[in-house]
Amino acid sequence: MAGFELDPKLAADTAEIDRWALSRVLLMEDANYPWLILVPARAGLRDFHDLASEDLPAMMAEIVRASRTLEALFDPVKLNVAALGNQVPQLHIHVIARRTDDPAWPKPVWGAAPARAYDDAARSQRIAGLHEAFTRF
């Protein structure tokens, strides 16, 4: 993890929930959706194929862990997993629980509705609930 620094835009748009074996686990600052971002704590990664072969199993396991957590807590219709990086070049993976009543359904979340910031109490509650749920997966 030497040389790893979280991209400033990711740092500004998220709150850290946890640190797993490979990734920083972040909560997207948008209360419209249960939305996690996994950032592998490795310097210089831009795209998924930039991960070292020995990190690939851990990355996939962490995506599954995040997905199962969101599924258990929010009972989504669909889980979206994406690594886009068009605005933030640092490799990061979005894991988003989608429901038919969310503001963007059935379209992608990006640009569909203005981001709705968590208030301090709601953010703390969401982080605590996720952190506790992570222990089950």
WOWOJO-V871069 format. One line per field, one symbol per residue. burial: I if it has 9 or more other ideal C-beta (glycine too) atoms within 8 Angstrom, else O. A space follows every 50 residues. Layout:
burial: ???
This chain:
burial: OOOOOIIOOIOOOIIIIIOIOIIIIIIIIIOIIIIIIIIIIIOOIOOOOO IOOOIIOIIOOIIIIIIIIIIIIIOIOOIIIOIOIOOOOIIIIIIIIIIO OIOIIOOOIOOOOOOOOIOOOIIOOIIOIIIOIIOOI
